[in-house]
Amino acid sequence: MNNLLKKIDYNNIPNHVAIIMDGNGRWAKKRGKLRSFGYEKSIQSIIDSLNACQELGISYITLYVFSYENWNRPKQEIDNLMDLFYKNFDNSLEEVNKKKLKILVIGDIHKLSRLIQKKLIYFMDKTKHNKSGTLILAISYGAREEILRATKNIAEKIIKGKGKYSIKDINYSFFQNHLYTKNIPDVDLIIRTSGELRISNFLLWQSAYAEFYFTDILWPDFRKKDFFEAIINFQKRKRRFGKI
């Protein structure tokens, strides 16, 4: 671990890292368990990633917890996942609060049960003054849905604004302010576990200039050293943002 830390340039740390936490079901299946068992065992991977962020001074981390498309999975699996969320929210989010992290949630949380919505709102309010960093939970989230939602909201403002807004007002900043992530900086690095090479409708707008890191490690096996290796790989890239 110390050897990895020596390779890290602390002057080139990403400000915002996002993780597609993939491979939970496959990890469980390899062990002859239900898919939900993989999600249950992935909590340590989340803790390790949060600890790595704090150790490196990364200000924002977004976790792809449950996608908008995940609602299409079998009802029993969804019920198991929601039950797991509900049972683990208190301990997990209290741990986040101890780390002095602010919790934000992005996505269509109205599709979640009222009990889960209340817990999320409670912890967002409880941690809103924390200053050590920000944990963004993407739950019932889809990037296309987010962009459509923003477009509809802007159109409604122009139609009902009685001249207050016009087409000329729509620029990059105006549109960005209608996204779930309106006060969050763009993503610098997206990590995806399990060997899949796609972004699965995740932060399409926010990742316009993000670097991508793919690893074959299944999410429940992902540890702090693996996070550090992703950062080292990121630091080998030359980020030009369209320039020469």
C-alpha positions as MATLAB code, in Angstrom:
seq = 'MNNLLKKIDYNNIPNHVAIIMDGNGRWAKKRGKLRSFGYEKSIQSIIDSLNACQELGISYITLYVFSYENWNRPKQEIDNLMDLFYKNFDNSLEEVNKKKLKILVIGDIHKLSRLIQKKLIYFMDKTKHNKSGTLILAISYGAREEILRATKNIAEKIIKGKGKYSIKDINYSFFQNHLYTKNIPDVDLIIRTSGELRISNFLLWQSAYAEFYFTDILWPDFRKKDFFEAIINFQKRKRRFGKI';
ca = [
       0.000    0.000    0.000;
       2.804    2.438    0.921;
       4.518    1.709   -2.392;
       1.336    2.743   -4.217;
       1.046    5.941   -2.208;
       4.607    6.866   -3.158;
       3.602    6.744   -6.814;
       0.751    9.229   -6.365;
       1.264   12.867   -7.309;
      -0.642   14.854   -4.695;
      -0.559   17.883   -7.003;
      -2.640   16.013   -9.583;
      -5.538   14.576   -7.589;
      -8.957   14.446   -9.311;
     -11.550   16.692   -7.722;
     -14.505   14.426   -8.542;
     -14.416   10.642   -8.911;
     -17.479    8.606   -9.898;
     -17.788    4.826   -9.589;
     -20.001    2.369  -11.450;
     -20.098   -0.357   -8.808;
     -20.601   -3.345  -11.099;
     -20.296   -7.084  -10.547;
     -22.181   -7.601   -7.281;
     -24.549  -10.202   -8.717;
     -21.809  -12.136  -10.490;
     -19.683  -12.100   -7.331;
     -22.565  -13.648   -5.364;
     -23.410  -16.163   -8.098;
     -19.827  -17.461   -8.086;
     -20.364  -18.294   -4.426;
     -23.726  -19.933   -4.944;
     -25.575  -17.089   -3.231;
     -28.444  -14.776   -4.144;
     -27.493  -11.641   -6.065;
     -28.472   -9.506   -3.068;
     -25.653  -11.166   -1.084;
     -23.169   -9.443   -3.383;
     -24.695   -6.048   -2.658;
     -24.572   -6.743    1.056;
     -20.875   -7.617    0.896;
     -20.071   -4.530   -1.178;
     -20.363   -2.175    1.784;
     -16.677   -2.657    2.641;
     -15.768   -1.613   -0.904;
     -17.674    1.622   -0.400;
     -15.973    2.276    2.938;
     -12.537    1.617    1.418;
     -13.262    4.002   -1.459;
     -14.453    6.744    0.895;
     -11.358    6.275    3.072;
      -9.137    6.480   -0.019;
     -10.847    9.713   -1.099;
     -10.295   11.298    2.285;
      -6.699   10.142    2.401;
      -6.002   11.688   -1.008;
      -8.097   14.817   -0.490;
     -10.695   14.062   -3.182;
     -13.609   16.438   -2.624;
     -16.430   14.656   -4.473;
     -17.260   11.002   -4.999;
     -20.384    9.784   -6.796;
     -21.556    6.193   -6.424;
     -23.938    4.634   -8.958;
     -26.138    2.860   -6.414;
     -29.279    2.039   -8.424;
     -29.930    3.004  -12.024;
     -33.207    4.115  -13.559;
     -33.062    0.984  -15.737;
     -32.664   -1.232  -12.657;
     -36.404   -0.837  -12.092;
     -36.799   -3.288  -14.997;
     -35.231   -6.099  -12.986;
     -37.368   -8.872  -11.440;
     -39.590   -7.551   -8.653;
     -38.153   -9.955   -6.075;
     -34.615   -8.724   -6.720;
     -35.718   -5.089   -6.479;
     -37.579   -5.818   -3.230;
     -34.468   -7.525   -1.802;
     -32.309   -4.562   -2.766;
     -34.688   -1.997   -1.306;
     -34.915   -4.021    1.895;
     -31.120   -4.116    2.027;
     -30.927   -0.356    1.456;
     -33.417    0.329    4.220;
     -31.708   -1.948    6.758;
     -28.224   -0.591    6.076;
     -28.907    3.113    5.546;
     -28.707    4.110    9.205;
     -25.356    2.458    9.993;
     -23.808    3.226    6.610;
     -24.859    6.858    6.481;
     -23.945    7.415   10.124;
     -20.464    6.199    9.166;
     -20.440    8.782    6.382;
     -21.488   11.460    8.855;
     -18.615   10.496   11.190;
     -16.261   11.163    8.310;
     -17.795   14.660    8.108;
     -18.982   14.069    4.548;
     -21.998   15.812    3.084;
     -24.537   13.465    1.515;
     -26.385   14.388   -1.666;
     -28.764   12.195   -3.651;
     -29.363   12.510   -7.392;
     -32.072   10.692   -9.330;
     -35.820   10.229   -9.359;
     -36.167    9.334   -5.678;
     -39.949    9.669   -5.879;
     -39.959    6.138   -7.300;
     -38.521    4.890   -3.992;
     -40.672    3.966   -1.008;
     -41.658    6.783    1.347;
     -39.586    5.208    4.134;
     -36.416    5.230    2.037;
     -37.149    8.748    0.786;
     -37.491    9.963    4.380;
     -34.174    8.382    5.363;
     -32.362    9.959    2.427;
     -33.845   13.387    3.098;
     -33.009   13.056    6.796;
     -29.340   12.282    6.140;
     -29.012   14.978    3.496;
     -30.285   17.482    6.038;
     -28.191   16.043    8.877;
     -24.938   16.226    6.910;
     -25.505   19.453    4.965;
     -22.945   21.399    7.024;
     -20.183   18.782    6.824;
     -17.017   20.078    5.187;
     -14.662   17.103    4.599;
     -16.105   16.215    1.210;
     -19.298   15.288   -0.596;
     -20.711   11.828   -1.218;
     -23.245   11.817   -4.063;
     -25.533    8.788   -4.231;
     -27.030    8.183   -7.676;
     -30.235    6.317   -6.854;
     -32.995    5.682   -9.397;
     -30.707    7.710  -11.647;
     -30.452    7.810  -15.425;
     -28.513   10.429  -17.369;
     -30.957   10.531  -20.282;
     -33.828   10.993  -17.839;
     -31.890   13.765  -16.108;
     -31.314   15.604  -19.398;
     -34.952   15.179  -20.455;
     -36.085   16.457  -17.068;
     -33.857   19.527  -17.387;
     -35.119   20.199  -20.934;
     -38.761   19.980  -19.857;
     -38.150   22.278  -16.870;
     -36.482   24.870  -19.091;
     -39.279   24.678  -21.673;
     -41.863   25.111  -18.937;
     -40.028   28.165  -17.578;
     -39.980   29.803  -21.004;
     -43.631   28.976  -21.744;
     -44.953   30.068  -18.344;
     -42.391   32.760  -17.618;
     -44.350   35.527  -19.352;
     -41.242   36.944  -20.964;
     -38.929   36.432  -17.989;
     -36.954   33.784  -19.912;
     -36.345   33.324  -23.635;
     -34.431   30.975  -25.941;
     -31.496   33.397  -25.767;
     -31.097   32.631  -22.051;
     -30.300   28.985  -22.723;
     -26.553   28.513  -22.584;
     -24.216   25.985  -20.963;
     -24.553   27.408  -17.452;
     -28.317   27.858  -17.688;
     -28.809   24.252  -18.771;
     -26.370   22.898  -16.181;
     -28.285   24.673  -13.427;
     -31.326   22.538  -14.249;
     -29.495   19.228  -13.770;
     -29.493   17.204  -10.547;
     -25.803   18.087  -10.247;
     -26.192   21.838  -10.643;
     -23.834   22.680   -7.754;
     -21.413   19.809   -8.301;
     -18.264   20.044  -10.466;
     -17.914   17.838  -13.541;
     -16.421   14.379  -13.143;
     -12.662   13.972  -13.614;
     -12.472   10.185  -13.364;
     -15.040    7.399  -13.794;
     -14.121    3.974  -12.440;
     -16.066    0.898  -13.546;
     -15.504   -2.505  -12.014;
     -16.270   -6.027  -13.347;
     -14.656   -5.693  -16.787;
     -17.616   -4.124  -18.599;
     -16.606   -1.369  -21.029;
     -19.584    0.989  -21.049;
     -20.997    3.830  -18.950;
     -24.611    2.615  -18.747;
     -26.463    5.936  -18.870;
     -24.338    7.430  -16.077;
     -23.504   11.156  -15.837;
     -23.446   11.687  -19.623;
     -23.362   15.478  -19.402;
     -21.006   15.641  -16.428;
     -18.454   13.213  -17.874;
     -17.843   15.078  -21.139;
     -14.117   15.364  -20.340;
     -13.776   12.596  -17.770;
     -11.084    9.950  -17.906;
     -12.296    6.337  -17.735;
     -10.716    3.484  -15.804;
     -12.000   -0.062  -16.291;
     -10.962   -2.983  -14.105;
     -11.909   -6.668  -14.144;
     -12.261   -6.683  -10.347;
     -15.829   -7.362   -9.207;
     -17.089   -4.587   -6.950;
     -17.254   -6.557   -3.645;
     -13.515   -7.306   -4.075;
     -12.558   -3.671   -4.798;
     -10.305   -2.279   -2.056;
      -8.367    0.862   -1.214;
      -5.275   -0.332   -3.113;
      -7.404   -0.777   -6.228;
      -8.679    2.784   -5.855;
      -5.089    4.040   -5.572;
      -4.152    2.137   -8.745;
      -6.999    3.884  -10.570;
      -5.668    7.261   -9.429;
      -2.130    6.368  -10.557;
      -3.503    5.387  -13.962;
      -5.463    8.665  -14.134;
      -2.302   10.643  -13.444;
      -0.590    9.101  -16.463;
      -3.169   10.678  -18.795;
      -2.699   14.043  -20.505;
      -5.957   15.957  -20.192;
      -6.136   18.536  -23.001;
      -9.839   19.521  -22.882;
      -9.809   20.009  -26.653;
      -6.544   21.939  -26.673;
      -3.217   20.858  -28.237;
];
